[in-house]
Amino acid sequence: MNYNTTIRCWCLQTLLIMLMLPPTIAQNAGGNQGQNNQFPGGILINPDGLISSAAGQRINPALEQKRLKALAGRTLPSELATASELRKVSLNRLEQSCESALAEGREFSDAHRYLAGITQIHYVFAMPESEDVVIAGPAEGFAADRSGRVIGIETGRPVLTLQDLLTVLRIQRPHTALGCSFDPDPDRLASAQAWNKANSAPASTAVARQRFFQMAQVLGNWNVTIFGLPESGHAAITAVEADFTMKRIALGLDRPAVRGFLSHLEMARPGENTMRRWWFAPRYEVLERSTDGLAWRLAGPRLQLLSQEELVDVQGIRSDAPFKEVSAERYTKQFNRHMDALCAQFACFAGIQNLFDLSVVSALIRSERLAEQAGWVPGLFLDDERLPLNEFPVPREVPSLVNVKMSGRSLMIGLIGGGVTIVPEQVIGRTVELKPEQQPTIVAPAVRTTWWWD
């Protein structure tokens, strides 16, 4: 046993991310409003708002896809279960279809709740000739996975949801930041730092490990703050789940099935800064705009990981540091390089991509007056009383997650927190021309009750 092992506190990291994710096929966005349901996906929220990781199930991917396809075949109309390279949804016709369902006392269909199975938005159109605002993107049949998350049966990506669409359309103030943040209580952070200094004498590996977990107890739960979004809504909790998952990946508690992928704890070296903030930010290559401003194309990875070193004073107050650690830059570059693979494996990350897309679409509708140009005056979709959002337990605290590693004769610790943020208007400020040859021809059906088509 080595009694000369030194203790180094590596990372009390703080993370910021950006948003969104779908409810299960059994849930209803137009007849099940106001219920308090457990959130579908990879986290659990207890009655006090404390977040924990849902127990995972080992599944055979091929058998699970077979099950999902069979489920979609039983629950969806054949045309909805068929994949499409570019499915179109008229938002104003969708609103009218929802209005008719409410008036007739019918529940919303799965097509309503999951926007006809679209998994990503590639285009937005304002069509004055047919009076439509249309989103378009790839689509496929969909079903609820083992966790209750509704995903495409071909790609496994979460589908767009009516809940998230309503959330972003109801944002009234432009330039509103949307997201969540995980932050330690300043007093407990100061106490944890003081405790660490008082208990940093050389010790055995076993004792050192025990001290680190004791320090996590001193630090306690981190506060969860949700901003710009209904705190009990689907979008907000999607952001929280993604933040929680990203944090576990950084610590090596969850291992991506990506060849050569290292956790940040594995990359870190003794003597590095003890405080770091990570966050997801939007990353679109650029928005392409037609010359008449009626057609827009969204392209790019949608999502990127960023980091910022922080300093902490004796009162536990954090501030940005004027330097960057090599391991943090290496980790963010690695994460962004594998973003597609990570989003394919962790559906909550793809959910944030979807939320970013919907947030950008909503910002375009407002700033470019797309609804006005198409003759659409949203009514039901903006009405909280007639069409309230589903409610889930509100996340209020997240435990201090801990992992440790040996580095030579030093034992290093990782403690990490985080969040999510997007300001959609900052994305739509960067545009280039959408060339006519890149713009698909969109013809809306003559029958006004048809609100989606391929």
Long-range contacts (C-beta under 8 A, 24 or more apart in sequence): 1-204, 1-205, 1-206, 2-204, 2-205, 2-409, 3-202, 3-203, 3-204, 4-202, 4-409, 5-202, 5-203, 5-204, 5-205, 5-208, 5-409, 5-410, 5-411, 6-200, 6-202, 6-409, 6-410, 6-411, 7-196, 7-199, 7-200, 7-202, 7-203, 7-208, 7-211, 7-212, 7-410, 7-411, 8-270, 8-271, 8-407, 8-410, 8-411, 8-412, 8-413, 9-196, 9-212, 9-215, 9-274, 9-413, 9-415, 10-265, 10-268, 10-272, 10-274, 10-412, 10-413, 10-414, 10-415, 11-264, 11-265, 11-268, 11-272, 11-274, 11-275, 11-276, 11-413, 11-414, 11-415, 11-416, 12-184, 12-189, 12-192, 12-219, 12-274, 12-275, 12-312, 12-415, 12-416, 12-417, 13-247, 13-250, 13-264, 13-275, 13-276, 13-277, 13-278, 13-414, 13-415, 13-416, 13-417, 13-418, 14-181, 14-182, 14-183, 14-184, 14-275, 14-276, 14-277, 14-278, 14-310, 14-318, 14-416, 14-417, 14-418, 14-419, 15-182, 15-243, 15-246, 15-247, 15-250, 15-277, 15-278, 15-279, 15-416, 15-417, 15-418, 15-419, 16-179, 16-181, 16-277, 16-278, 16-279, 16-280, 16-418, 16-419, 16-420, 16-421, 17-179, 17-180, 17-239, 17-242, 17-243, 17-246, 17-279, 17-280, 17-352, 17-418, 17-419, 17-420, 17-421, 18-178, 18-179, 18-239, 18-279, 18-280, 18-281, 18-282, 18-303, 18-352, 18-355, 18-356, 18-420, 18-421, 18-422, 19-178, 19-179, 19-180, 19-229, 19-235, 19-236, 19-238, 19-239, 19-242, 19-351, 19-352, 19-355, 19-356, 19-359, 19-420, 19-422, 20-164, 20-234, 20-235, 20-238, 20-239, 20-351, 20-352, 20-354, 20-355, 20-356, 20-358, 20-359, 21-149, 21-158, 21-161, 21-164, 21-234, 21-235, 21-237, 21-238, 21-241, 21-242, 21-347, 21-348, 21-351, 21-352, 21-354, 21-355, 22-114, 22-149, 22-150, 22-151, 22-158, 22-159, 22-160, 22-161, 22-163, 22-164, 22-234, 22-351, 23-113, 23-148, 23-150, 23-161, 23-163, 23-234, 23-390, 24-144, 24-148, 24-149, 24-150, 25-75, 25-110, 25-113, 25-114, 25-142, 25-143, 25-144, 25-150, 26-144, 27-113, 27-390, 28-107, 28-108, 28-113, 28-390, 29-108, 29-112, 29-113, 29-161, 29-162, 29-163, 29-166, 29-387, 29-389, 29-390, 30-98, 30-101, 30-102, 30-107, 30-108, 30-112, 30-113, 30-162, 30-387, 31-106, 31-107, 31-108, 32-107, 32-390, 33-387, 33-388, 33-389, 33-390, 34-388, 34-390, 34-391, 35-390, 35-391, 36-232, 36-391, 36-392, 36-393, 37-390, 37-391, 37-392, 38-148, 38-392, 38-393, 39-234, 39-237, 39-241, 39-392, 39-393, 40-144, 40-147, 40-148, 40-149, 40-150, 41-147, 41-148, 41-149, 41-237, 41-238, 41-241, 41-347, 41-348, 42-147, 42-241, 42-244, 42-245, 42-348, 43-237, 43-240, 43-241, 43-244, 43-395, 45-237, 45-392, 45-393, 45-394, 45-395, 46-393, 47-393, 48-396, 48-397, 49-224, 49-393, 49-394, 49-395, 49-396, 49-397, 50-221, 50-396, 50-397, 50-398, 50-399, 51-224, 51-240, 51-244, 51-395, 51-397, 51-398, 51-399, 52-399, 53-244, 53-248, 54-147, 57-146, 59-146, 64-145, 64-146, 65-153, 65-156, 68-143, 68-145, 68-151, 68-153, 69-141, 69-143, 69-153, 71-143, 71-144, 72-141, 72-142, 72-143, 72-153, 73-141, 75-110, 75-143, 76-110, 76-111, 76-141, 76-142, 77-111, 79-454, 80-110, 80-111, 80-116, 80-117, 80-141, 81-141, 81-153, 82-140, 82-141, 82-454, 83-138, 83-139, 83-140, 83-141, 83-154, 84-138, 84-139, 84-140, 84-454, 85-138, 86-122, 86-123, 86-136, 86-137, 86-138, 86-440, 86-454, 87-116, 87-117, 87-118, 87-136, 87-137, 87-138, 87-139, 87-452, 87-453, 87-454, 88-134, 88-135, 88-136, 88-442, 88-444, 88-452, 88-453, 88-454, 89-115, 89-116, 89-118, 89-134, 89-135, 89-136, 89-451, 89-452, 90-132, 90-133, 90-134, 90-444, 90-451, 90-452, 91-132, 91-133, 91-134, 91-135, 91-165, 91-376, 91-381, 92-131, 92-132, 92-133, 92-371, 92-374, 92-376, 92-378, 93-132, 93-448, 93-449, 93-450, 93-451, 94-162, 94-451, 94-452, 95-378, 95-379, 95-380, 95-381, 96-448, 96-449, 96-451, 97-449, 97-451, 98-162, 98-380, 98-381, 98-387, 99-379, 99-380, 100-449, 102-380, 102-386, 102-387, 108-162, 110-142, 111-452, 112-162, 113-161, 113-162, 113-163, 114-142, 114-150, 114-159, 114-160, 114-161, 114-162, 115-159, 115-160, 115-161, 115-162, 115-165, 115-452, 116-452, 117-141, 117-142, 117-152, 117-159, 118-159, 118-160, 119-152, 119-155, 119-157, 119-158, 119-159, 119-160, 119-354, 120-157, 120-160, 120-353, 120-354, 120-357, 121-160, 121-298, 121-354, 121-357, 121-358, 121-360, 121-361, 122-297, 122-298, 122-299, 123-295, 123-296, 123-297, 123-298, 123-439, 123-440, 123-442, 124-295, 124-296, 124-298, 124-361, 124-364, 124-365, 124-370, 125-294, 125-295, 125-296, 125-442, 126-293, 126-294, 126-295, 126-368, 126-370, 126-371, 126-373, 126-374, 127-294, 127-374, 127-442, 127-444, 128-294, 128-373, 128-374, 128-375, 130-444, 131-374, 131-375, 131-376, 132-374, 132-376, 132-444, 133-365, 133-370, 133-371, 133-374, 133-376, 134-442, 134-444, 135-361, 136-440, 136-442, 137-357, 139-454, 145-347, 149-347, 151-347, 155-344, 156-344, 156-347, 157-343, 157-344, 157-347, 157-350, 158-347, 158-350, 158-351, 158-354, 159-354, 160-354, 160-357, 160-358, 161-234, 161-354, 163-233, 163-234, 163-235, 163-389, 163-390, 164-234, 164-235, 164-238, 164-354, 164-355, 164-358, 165-358, 165-381, 166-381, 166-387, 166-389, 167-229, 167-230, 167-233, 167-234, 167-235, 167-389, 168-235, 168-355, 168-358, 168-359, 168-361, 168-362, 168-424, 169-362, 169-365, 169-378, 169-381, 169-382, 170-381, 170-382, 170-384, 171-228, 171-362, 174-363, 174-366, 174-367, 174-425, 175-423, 175-425, 175-426, 176-228, 176-423, 177-227, 177-228, 177-421, 177-422, 177-423, 178-227, 178-228, 178-229, 178-235, 178-359, 178-421, 178-422, 178-423, 178-424, 179-226, 179-227, 179-228, 179-229, 179-239, 179-419, 179-420, 179-421, 179-422, 180-224, 180-225, 180-226, 180-227, 180-229, 180-236, 180-239, 180-240, 180-243, 180-395, 180-419, 180-420, 180-421, 181-224, 181-225, 181-227, 181-418, 181-419, 181-420, 181-421, 182-222, 182-223, 182-224, 182-225, 182-243, 182-247, 182-398, 182-417, 182-418, 182-419, 183-222, 183-223, 183-225, 183-417, 183-419, 184-219, 184-220, 184-222, 184-223, 184-316, 184-400, 184-417, 185-220, 185-222, 185-223, 185-316, 186-315, 186-316, 186-317, 186-318, 187-316, 188-218, 188-219, 188-220, 188-316, 189-219, 189-312, 189-316, 189-318, 190-312, 190-314, 190-315, 190-316, 191-218, 191-219, 191-316, 192-218, 192-219, 193-312, 193-314, 193-316, 194-314, 205-406, 205-411, 208-411, 209-404, 209-411, 212-402, 212-404, 212-411, 212-413, 213-402, 215-413, 215-415, 216-400, 216-401, 216-402, 216-415, 217-400, 219-400, 219-415, 220-400, 221-397, 221-398, 221-399, 221-400, 222-397, 222-398, 222-399, 222-400, 222-417, 223-396, 223-397, 224-395, 224-396, 224-397, 224-398, 225-419, 226-394, 226-395, 227-421, 230-389, 231-394, 231-395, 232-389, 232-391, 232-392, 232-393, 232-394, 233-389, 233-390, 233-391, 233-392, 234-389, 234-390, 234-392, 235-355, 236-395, 237-392, 237-395, 238-348, 238-351, 238-352, 238-355, 239-352, 239-355, 239-419, 239-420, 240-395, 240-398, 240-420, 241-348, 241-351, 242-280, 242-346, 242-348, 242-349, 242-351, 242-352, 242-420, 243-418, 243-419, 243-420, 244-398, 244-418, 245-346, 245-348, 245-349, 246-278, 246-280, 246-305, 246-349, 246-418, 247-278, 247-401, 247-416, 247-417, 247-418, 248-401, 249-342, 249-346, 250-278, 250-331, 250-414, 250-416, 251-401, 251-402, 251-403, 251-414, 251-416, 252-403, 252-405, 252-414, 253-401, 253-403, 256-338, 256-341, 256-342, 256-345, 256-346, 257-345, 258-338, 258-341, 258-342, 258-345, 261-334, 261-338, 262-331, 262-334, 263-403, 263-414, 264-327, 264-328, 264-331, 264-414, 265-403, 265-405, 265-412, 265-414, 266-405, 267-327, 267-330, 267-331, 268-325, 268-327, 268-407, 268-412, 268-414, 269-327, 269-407, 270-407, 270-408, 270-410, 270-412, 272-325, 272-327, 273-309, 273-310, 273-311, 273-321, 273-323, 273-325, 274-312, 275-309, 275-310, 275-311, 275-312, 275-318, 275-321, 276-307, 276-308, 276-309, 276-310, 276-325, 276-328, 277-307, 277-308, 277-310, 277-418, 278-305, 278-306, 278-307, 278-332, 278-416, 278-418, 279-305, 279-306, 279-307, 279-418, 279-419, 279-420, 279-421, 280-304, 280-305, 280-306, 280-349, 280-352, 280-420, 280-421, 281-305, 281-306, 281-421, 281-422, 282-356, 282-360, 282-422, 282-424, 282-426, 282-427, 283-336, 284-360, 284-427, 284-430, 286-430, 286-431, 286-432, 287-360, 287-427, 287-428, 287-430, 287-431, 287-432, 288-431, 288-432, 288-433, 288-434, 288-435, 288-438, 289-431, 289-432, 289-433, 289-434, 290-433, 290-434, 290-436, 290-439, 291-433, 293-368, 294-370, 294-373, 295-434, 295-439, 296-364, 296-368, 296-434, 297-434, 297-438, 297-439, 298-357, 298-360, 301-336, 301-339, 301-340, 301-353, 302-352, 302-353, 302-356, 302-357, 303-339, 303-343, 303-349, 303-352, 303-353, 303-356, 304-336, 304-339, 305-332, 305-335, 305-336, 305-339, 306-332, 307-331, 307-332, 352-420, 355-422, 356-422, 356-424, 356-427, 359-422, 359-424, 360-424, 360-427, 360-428, 362-424, 363-424, 363-425, 363-427, 363-428, 364-428, 367-425, 367-428, 368-428
